[in-house]
Amino acid sequence: MTEADVQGGFAAGFAGTLSPGRLPVLLSIDLMRAYFDPDSPLCLPSDSFLGVAAEVIAAARRESVPVIHTVVRYREGSADGGIFIDKVPALRALIGDSAVGATMPSVAPTADETVIVKQFASAFFGTDLAARLRATGVDTVVIIGTSTSGCVRATAVDAIQYGFVPLVVSDAVGDRDEAVHRASLYDLQAKYAEVIDSPTAIAYLRGVSR
């Protein structure tokens, strides 16, 4: 999906744009084995975006832009999952230190990168992410990961509500259904984020090299 595909056809009231800032972080959302292991109930139909995500992460590291990773993990008994885990029983695969809860090797965090453990869709909900970003003056979050309609979308919505400019990288996010993926990107561009492709994201990261 190109930027033109996402941005075309908006009424004037939904044609606003956000200007990325000079102090971004890259948020790598839930790129865990659970979404790529065929035996997992959460497995996505395609892993084509994973390589693109790895390229964006590599670009951020080259330019000394901080990379923050998220994973989903529940305590034994899953009380910390609330009714969300009842609504999505597949999440029970992420109770405890399960193998499918590990980040995929190609996008795994380095020893000095932050990993946020979350229980719900947004990387901000129930975590200290917003406080971490504000403490370091971050103004923009570049978002990659899974899934477009779920945790990526929820994170972008919360990002704009917390006052950060969200940039969702269209070819570095994925979902269980292509139509849902495309519709989510369209709606994100209309209301909550700037949707960009990976070359644009990488050029932006290069331009704000610290």
N, C-alpha and C positions, 0 to 999 in steps of 0.2 A: 504494500500500500504506500503510495507516494503522499507527500504533503498536500499536493493539489487534490487528491482523492478525499482526504480528510477535511480539508478546509472549504471545499466548494459548496455552494448552495445555501449559505447561511443568510437568514434575514438580518437586516441592519442591526436589530437589537441584540444579536448574538455574534456580531462580527468583530468584537473587541480583541485586542492582542495584549500580551504581557511582554515586557522587555526583560530578558535575563540579566542578572546582576553580575558582579565581579568576584563573588565569593561563593562558588557552588560546592556541593558535595554530590557524589554519585551514590544513590540508594539502589542496592541490588536486592530485590525482593524475592525471598523464598525460592531460590534456585536450588532446591533440594532434590535428592534422588527420588523422592516420592512422586514427583511430577514427570519422571523420565524412566522409571522402572516399570516394565510391562506387567509385573506381578503386583504392582501397587494399585489400590482402588482410586488413587488420585492421578494416575498416569495420563498425560496429555497425548493427543494423537500424533503430534509432530514435535521434534526437537530442533527444528530448523533455526529457531531464533537463538538457541543457546550459543552457537558459535559467534553470532553477532554480539550478544551480551558480553562474551569473553573479550571481543575486540574493543568494546567500549570501556570495559574495566582496565584493559591494558593501556588504553589511551589515557585514562584518568591517572593511572600510576605514573606514566611517563611524565605527565605534566604536574605531578605532585598535588593533584586534586584528591582530597580524602575520599575513601570508599567505605561505606557503611553497609554491612550485610544484615539481612534479617532471616531468621528461621522460626518455624513454629514448633513448639514443644509443650506438652502437657505433663503435669505430675501424675503419678500413679493414682488411679481413681478418677482422674480428669475433672475434679471439682473446679479447677481454674479455667475450664472450658465453658462453664456456664451452660446455657441452653443452645449455644452455637454448635457445640459438638453433638447435641441431640439432633439438631436440624441437619447436620452434615456428618453422618456416622463414619464416613471415610476418613475423617480427621483422627479417628481412634488409632490409625496407623502411626500417629505421631506422639503417642504416649511414651514417655520415658526416652532413653537414649537409643532409639531405634535406628537401624541401618539406613532406612529410607529418610530419616530426618537429617542426614548429613548433607552438606553442600556438595554439589557436583564438582569433581576435581578440576575441571577447566575453568571454573569460576570461584574456586575456594578462596577464603580470606587468607591473607598473609598474617604473620604473627603480630604485626603492629596495627592491624585493621580491626575496627569495632564490629562486634556481632551483637545485634539486638535480638533477644528471645521474646517472641510475642505469642499471644494466644488467640488473637482476633484478626480481622482482616487488615486494618490499617496499621502501618508501622508506628504510628503515633499513639494509638489507643492503648492505654495502660502501660506505656513505656516512658522513659525519660528522653526520648529522641528530640522533642522540641526544645527542651532545656539544653541539651548538648549542642544543638545547632545554634541557638541564640548565644550561648556562651562563647562561641568562636566566631560570631559575626556572620554566619552563613545567610545568604539571601536567596539562593536558588537551589532546588533539588532536581537532579537529573535522575529519572526513574527508569529502571529496567527490571525485568523479572516476570513473575507469574502470580496470578493470572490477570489478564487485561481487565476483565469484567469484575474481578474480585479484589484481591489484595492490592493490585496496582491502582485500580480506580479509587479504592478507599483511601489509599495513601495520598494520592494526588488531591482528592477532595479535602482531606485534613490538612495537607500542606498549604493549600491556598487559604484555608480558614485560619491557620496559624500565621499567615503573612509571608510565606515563602513562595517564590515563583516555581511552579512545577513544570518540568519539561519531560514529557513522556516520549521515550524513544520507540517509535512505532514498530520497527523490525527487530527490536531487542526485547519484546514482550510477547507472550503467547497465551492462548486460551484453548478450551476444549472444543470450540466450534468457531469456524472462520467467520460466519455471519455475526456471531456475538462479539468476536474480537473487533471486527470492522465497525459495528454499531457503537461499541464502547469507545473506540478511538474518536469516532465522529462526535459523540456526546461530550467526551472530555475536552475536545478542541472548542466546542460550542460554549462550554460553561466553566470549566475548571482548570484547564492547563493549556500549554502550548504543545502540540504534537509535532515532533520532528523526526527525521530519519537518522540513521546512525552516522552517515557522513557529516550531516549538519551538527550532530551532537559532538562528534570528535573534533570538528573544526572549532566549535565553541570552547571545548575544553582546552584546546591548544591556544586559543586566544586569551584565556584567563590564567595561563601558566603562572604559578606562584614562585 
